Amino acid sequence: MKRRKVAANSVNSQNEASSVRATISFPSDIYATLDEIAKQKKVSLAWVVREATEKYLADKWPLLKGQG
């Protein structure tokens, strides 16, 4: 698998001093569901995706929790 270089732009966020910006494509039905969750919770879609990603990583790789 070929890795692509990701630009590391520092962005202030609530959880980390810096973040990396990424562009992700979703199937339209998944995007619509994520968007609806964001509206119901009154948060950004990006927040929903970050929260889901953090939970996924904690479930799949609990030993990595807190690294980074």
TILOMAR-641009 format. One record per atom (N, C-alpha, C, O, CB): residue number from 1; chain; atom name; x, y, z. Coordinates in Angstrom, 1 decimal. Glycine has a CB too. Layout:
% residues N
   num   cadena   atomo        X        Y        Z
   NUM        A      CA        X        Y        Z
...
//
This chain:
% residues 68
   num   cadena   atomo        X        Y        Z
     1        A       N      0.8     -1.2      0.0
     1        A      CA      0.0      0.0      0.0
     1        A       C      0.9      1.2      0.0
     1        A       O      1.8      1.3      0.8
     1        A      CB     -1.0      0.0      1.2
     2        A       N      0.6      2.2     -0.8
     2        A      CA      1.4      3.4     -0.9
     2        A       C      0.8      4.4      0.0
     2        A       O     -0.4      4.7      0.1
     2        A      CB      1.3      3.9     -2.4
     3        A       N      1.7      5.0      0.8
     3        A      CA      1.3      6.1      1.7
     3        A       C      1.5      7.4      1.1
     3        A       O      2.4      7.6      0.3
     3        A      CB      2.1      6.0      3.0
     4        A       N      0.5      8.3      1.4
     4        A      CA      0.7      9.6      0.8
     4        A       C      1.1     10.6      1.9
     4        A       O      0.7     10.4      3.1
     4        A      CB     -0.7     10.1      0.2
     5        A       N      1.8     11.6      1.6
     5        A      CA      2.2     12.6      2.5
     5        A       C      1.1     13.5      3.0
     5        A       O      0.3     13.9      2.1
     5        A      CB      3.4     13.5      1.9
     6        A       N      0.9     13.7      4.3
     6        A      CA     -0.1     14.5      4.8
     6        A       C      0.5     15.8      5.3
     6        A       O      1.4     15.8      6.1
     6        A      CB     -0.9     13.8      5.9
     7        A       N     -0.1     16.9      4.9
     7        A      CA      0.4     18.2      5.4
     7        A       C      0.0     18.4      6.9
     7        A       O     -1.2     18.2      7.2
     7        A      CB     -0.2     19.4      4.6
     8        A       N      0.9     18.7      7.7
     8        A      CA      0.6     18.8      9.1
     8        A       C      0.5     20.3      9.5
     8        A       O      1.4     21.0      9.8
     8        A      CB      1.8     18.2     10.0
     9        A       N     -0.8     20.7      9.4
     9        A      CA     -1.1     22.1      9.7
     9        A       C     -1.5     22.1     11.2
     9        A       O     -2.4     21.4     11.6
     9        A      CB     -2.2     22.7      8.8
    10        A       N     -0.9     23.0     12.0
    10        A      CA     -1.2     23.1     13.4
    10        A       C     -2.5     23.9     13.5
    10        A       O     -2.7     25.0     13.0
    10        A      CB     -0.1     23.8     14.2
    11        A       N     -3.5     23.3     14.2
    11        A      CA     -4.8     23.9     14.5
    11        A       C     -5.1     23.7     15.9
    11        A       O     -5.0     22.6     16.5
    11        A      CB     -5.9     23.2     13.5
    12        A       N     -5.5     24.7     16.6
    12        A      CA     -5.9     24.6     18.0
    12        A       C     -7.2     23.9     18.1
    12        A       O     -8.1     24.1     17.3
    12        A      CB     -6.0     26.0     18.7
    13        A       N     -7.3     22.9     19.0
    13        A      CA     -8.5     22.2     19.3
    13        A       C     -8.7     22.0     20.8
    13        A       O     -7.8     22.3     21.5
    13        A      CB     -8.5     20.8     18.5
    14        A       N     -9.8     21.5     21.2
    14        A      CA    -10.1     21.3     22.6
    14        A       C     -9.3     20.2     23.2
    14        A       O     -8.9     20.3     24.4
    14        A      CB    -11.6     21.0     22.8
    15        A       N     -9.0     19.2     22.4
    15        A      CA     -8.3     18.0     23.0
    15        A       C     -6.8     18.0     22.8
    15        A       O     -6.1     17.3     23.6
    15        A      CB     -8.9     16.8     22.4
    16        A       N     -6.3     18.7     21.8
    16        A      CA     -4.9     18.6     21.5
    16        A       C     -4.4     20.0     21.2
    16        A       O     -5.1     20.9     20.8
    16        A      CB     -4.6     17.6     20.4
    17        A       N     -3.1     20.2     21.4
    17        A      CA     -2.4     21.4     21.1
    17        A       C     -2.4     21.6     19.5
    17        A       O     -2.4     22.8     19.1
    17        A      CB     -1.0     21.5     21.7
    18        A       N     -2.2     20.5     18.8
    18        A      CA     -2.2     20.6     17.3
    18        A       C     -2.9     19.5     16.7
    18        A       O     -3.0     18.4     17.3
    18        A      CB     -0.7     20.7     16.8
    19        A       N     -3.3     19.6     15.5
    19        A      CA     -4.1     18.6     14.8
    19        A       C     -3.6     18.5     13.3
    19        A       O     -2.9     19.5     12.9
    19        A      CB     -5.6     18.8     14.8
    20        A       N     -3.9     17.5     12.7
    20        A      CA     -3.6     17.4     11.2
    20        A       C     -5.0     17.4     10.5
    20        A       O     -5.9     16.7     10.9
    20        A      CB     -2.8     16.0     10.9
    21        A       N     -5.0     18.2      9.5
    21        A      CA     -6.3     18.3      8.7
    21        A       C     -6.3     17.2      7.7
    21        A       O     -5.2     17.0      7.0
    21        A      CB     -6.4     19.7      8.0
    22        A       N     -7.4     16.5      7.5
    22        A      CA     -7.6     15.5      6.5
    22        A       C     -8.9     15.7      5.8
    22        A       O     -9.8     16.1      6.3
    22        A      CB     -7.5     14.1      7.2
    23        A       N     -8.9     15.3      4.5
    23        A      CA    -10.1     15.3      3.7
    23        A       C    -10.5     13.8      3.6
    23        A       O     -9.8     13.0      3.2
    23        A      CB     -9.9     15.9      2.3
    24        A       N    -11.8     13.6      3.9
    24        A      CA    -12.3     12.2      3.9
    24        A       C    -13.6     12.2      3.1
    24        A       O    -14.4     13.1      3.2
    24        A      CB    -12.6     11.7      5.4
    25        A       N    -13.8     11.2      2.3
    25        A      CA    -15.0     11.0      1.5
    25        A       C    -15.9      9.9      2.2
    25        A       O    -15.3      8.8      2.6
    25        A      CB    -14.7     10.7      0.0
    26        A       N    -17.2     10.1      2.3
    26        A      CA    -18.1      9.2      2.8
    26        A       C    -19.2      8.8      1.8
    26        A       O    -19.5      9.7      1.0
    26        A      CB    -18.7      9.7      4.1
    27        A       N    -19.7      7.6      1.8
    27        A      CA    -20.9      7.4      1.0
    27        A       C    -22.0      8.3      1.5
    27        A       O    -22.1      8.7      2.7
    27        A      CB    -21.4      5.9      1.2
    28        A       N    -22.9      8.8      0.6
    28        A      CA    -23.9      9.8      0.9
    28        A       C    -24.8      9.4      2.1
    28        A       O    -25.1     10.3      2.9
    28        A      CB    -24.7     10.1     -0.3
    29        A       N    -25.1      8.2      2.2
    29        A      CA    -26.0      7.8      3.3
    29        A       C    -25.3      7.9      4.7
    29        A       O    -25.9      8.3      5.7
    29        A      CB    -26.5      6.4      3.1
    30        A       N    -24.0      7.5      4.7
    30        A      CA    -23.3      7.7      6.0
    30        A       C    -23.1      9.1      6.3
    30        A       O    -23.2      9.5      7.5
    30        A      CB    -21.9      6.9      5.9
    31        A       N    -22.8      9.9      5.3
    31        A      CA    -22.6     11.4      5.5
    31        A       C    -23.9     12.0      6.1
    31        A       O    -23.8     12.8      7.0
    31        A      CB    -22.2     12.1      4.2
    32        A       N    -25.0     11.6      5.5
    32        A      CA    -26.3     12.2      6.0
    32        A       C    -26.6     11.8      7.4
    32        A       O    -27.1     12.6      8.2
    32        A      CB    -27.4     11.6      5.1
    33        A       N    -26.2     10.5      7.8
    33        A      CA    -26.4     10.1      9.2
    33        A       C    -25.5     10.9     10.1
    33        A       O    -25.9     11.3     11.2
    33        A      CB    -26.1      8.6      9.3
    34        A       N    -24.2     11.0      9.8
    34        A      CA    -23.3     11.8     10.6
    34        A       C    -23.7     13.3     10.7
    34        A       O    -23.7     13.8     11.8
    34        A      CB    -21.9     11.8     10.0
    35        A       N    -24.2     13.8      9.7
    35        A      CA    -24.7     15.2      9.7
    35        A       C    -25.9     15.4     10.6
    35        A       O    -26.0     16.3     11.3
    35        A      CB    -25.1     15.7      8.2
    36        A       N    -26.8     14.4     10.6
    36        A      CA    -28.0     14.4     11.4
    36        A       C    -27.6     14.3     12.9
    36        A       O    -28.2     15.0     13.8
    36        A      CB    -29.0     13.3     11.1
    37        A       N    -26.6     13.4     13.2
    37        A      CA    -26.1     13.3     14.6
    37        A       C    -25.6     14.6     15.0
    37        A       O    -25.8     15.0     16.2
    37        A      CB    -25.1     12.2     14.7
    38        A       N    -24.8     15.3     14.2
    38        A      CA    -24.2     16.5     14.5
    38        A       C    -25.2     17.6     14.8
    38        A       O    -25.1     18.3     15.8
    38        A      CB    -23.3     17.0     13.4
    39        A       N    -26.3     17.6     14.0
    39        A      CA    -27.4     18.6     14.2
    39        A       C    -28.1     18.3     15.5
    39        A       O    -28.4     19.3     16.3
    39        A      CB    -28.4     18.6     13.1
    40        A       N    -28.4     17.1     15.8
    40        A      CA    -29.1     16.7     17.1
    40        A       C    -28.2     17.0     18.3
    40        A       O    -28.8     17.5     19.3
    40        A      CB    -29.4     15.2     17.1
    41        A       N    -26.9     16.8     18.2
    41        A      CA    -26.1     17.1     19.4
    41        A       C    -25.6     18.6     19.4
    41        A       O    -25.0     19.0     20.4
    41        A      CB    -24.8     16.2     19.3
    42        A       N    -25.9     19.3     18.3
    42        A      CA    -25.5     20.7     18.2
    42        A       C    -24.0     20.9     18.3
    42        A       O    -23.5     21.7     19.0
    42        A      CB    -26.2     21.5     19.3
    43        A       N    -23.3     20.0     17.5
    43        A      CA    -21.9     20.1     17.4
    43        A       C    -21.5     20.0     15.9
    43        A       O    -22.4     19.8     15.1
    43        A      CB    -21.2     18.9     18.2
    44        A       N    -20.3     20.2     15.6
    44        A      CA    -19.9     20.1     14.1
    44        A       C    -19.8     18.6     13.7
    44        A       O    -19.6     17.7     14.5
    44        A      CB    -18.5     20.8     13.9
    45        A       N    -19.9     18.4     12.4
    45        A      CA    -19.7     17.1     11.9
    45        A       C    -18.3     16.6     12.2
    45        A       O    -18.1     15.4     12.4
    45        A      CB    -20.0     17.1     10.3
    46        A       N    -17.3     17.5     12.1
    46        A      CA    -16.0     17.1     12.4
    46        A       C    -15.9     16.5     13.9
    46        A       O    -15.1     15.6     14.1
    46        A      CB    -15.0     18.3     12.2
    47        A       N    -16.6     17.2     14.8
    47        A      CA    -16.6     16.7     16.2
    47        A       C    -17.1     15.3     16.3
    47        A       O    -16.5     14.4     16.9
    47        A      CB    -17.4     17.6     17.1
    48        A       N    -18.2     15.0     15.5
    48        A      CA    -18.8     13.7     15.6
    48        A       C    -17.8     12.6     15.0
    48        A       O    -17.6     11.6     15.6
    48        A      CB    -20.1     13.6     14.7
    49        A       N    -17.1     13.0     13.9
    49        A      CA    -16.1     12.0     13.3
    49        A       C    -15.0     11.8     14.3
    49        A       O    -14.5     10.7     14.4
    49        A      CB    -15.7     12.6     12.0
    50        A       N    -14.5     12.9     14.9
    50        A      CA    -13.4     12.7     15.8
    50        A       C    -13.8     11.9     17.0
    50        A       O    -13.0     11.0     17.4
    50        A      CB    -12.9     14.1     16.3
    51        A       N    -14.9     12.1     17.6
    51        A      CA    -15.4     11.3     18.7
    51        A       C    -15.6      9.9     18.4
    51        A       O    -15.1      9.0     19.1
    51        A      CB    -16.8     11.9     19.2
    52        A       N    -16.1      9.6     17.2
    52        A      CA    -16.3      8.2     16.8
    52        A       C    -14.9      7.5     16.5
    52        A       O    -14.8      6.4     16.9
    52        A      CB    -17.1      8.1     15.5
    53        A       N    -14.0      8.3     16.0
    53        A      CA    -12.7      7.7     15.7
    53        A       C    -12.0      7.4     17.1
    53        A       O    -11.3      6.4     17.2
    53        A      CB    -11.8      8.7     14.9
    54        A       N    -12.1      8.3     18.0
    54        A      CA    -11.4      8.1     19.3
    54        A       C    -12.0      6.9     20.0
    54        A       O    -11.3      6.1     20.5
    54        A      CB    -11.6      9.3     20.2
    55        A       N    -13.3      6.7     19.9
    55        A      CA    -14.0      5.5     20.5
    55        A       C    -13.5      4.2     19.8
    55        A       O    -13.3      3.2     20.4
    55        A      CB    -15.5      5.6     20.5
    56        A       N    -13.5      4.3     18.5
    56        A      CA    -13.0      3.1     17.7
    56        A       C    -11.6      2.7     18.1
    56        A       O    -11.3      1.5     18.3
    56        A      CB    -13.1      3.4     16.1
    57        A       N    -10.7      3.7     18.1
    57        A      CA     -9.3      3.4     18.5
    57        A       C     -9.2      2.8     19.9
    57        A       O     -8.5      1.9     20.1
    57        A      CB     -8.5      4.6     18.3
    58        A       N    -10.0      3.4     20.8
    58        A      CA     -9.9      2.9     22.2
    58        A       C    -10.4      1.5     22.3
    58        A       O     -9.9      0.7     23.1
    58        A      CB    -10.8      3.8     23.1
    59        A       N    -11.4      1.1     21.5
    59        A      CA    -12.0     -0.3     21.5
    59        A       C    -11.0     -1.2     20.8
    59        A       O    -10.8     -2.3     21.3
    59        A      CB    -13.3     -0.3     20.7
    60        A       N    -10.4     -0.8     19.7
    60        A      CA     -9.6     -1.7     18.9
    60        A       C     -8.2     -1.8     19.4
    60        A       O     -7.6     -2.9     19.4
    60        A      CB     -9.6     -1.3     17.5
    61        A       N     -7.6     -0.7     19.9
    61        A      CA     -6.2     -0.7     20.4
    61        A       C     -6.2      0.0     21.7
    61        A       O     -5.6      1.1     21.8
    61        A      CB     -5.3      0.0     19.3
    62        A       N     -6.7     -0.6     22.8
    62        A      CA     -6.7      0.1     24.1
    62        A       C     -5.3      0.4     24.6
    62        A       O     -5.2      1.3     25.4
    62        A      CB     -7.4     -0.8     25.1
    63        A       N     -4.3     -0.3     24.2
    63        A      CA     -2.9     -0.1     24.7
    63        A       C     -2.4      1.3     24.2
    63        A       O     -1.4      1.8     24.7
    63        A      CB     -2.0     -1.2     24.4
    64        A       N     -2.9      1.8     23.1
    64        A      CA     -2.5      3.0     22.5
    64        A       C     -3.1      4.2     23.1
    64        A       O     -2.7      5.4     22.9
    64        A      CB     -2.7      3.0     21.0
    65        A       N     -4.1      4.0     24.0
    65        A      CA     -4.8      5.1     24.6
    65        A       C     -3.8      6.0     25.4
    65        A       O     -3.0      5.6     26.1
    65        A      CB     -5.9      4.6     25.6
    66        A       N     -3.9      7.3     25.1
    66        A      CA     -3.1      8.3     25.8
    66        A       C     -1.8      8.6     25.1
    66        A       O     -1.0      9.4     25.5
    66        A      CB     -2.8      7.8     27.1
    67        A       N     -1.4      7.8     24.0
    67        A      CA     -0.2      8.1     23.3
    67        A       C     -0.5      9.1     22.2
    67        A       O     -1.6      9.3     21.7
    67        A      CB      0.3      6.8     22.6
    68        A       N      0.5      9.9     21.9
    68        A      CA      0.4     10.8     20.8
    68        A       C      0.9     12.2     21.0
    68        A       O      0.8     13.0     20.2
    68        A      CB     -1.0     10.9     20.4
//
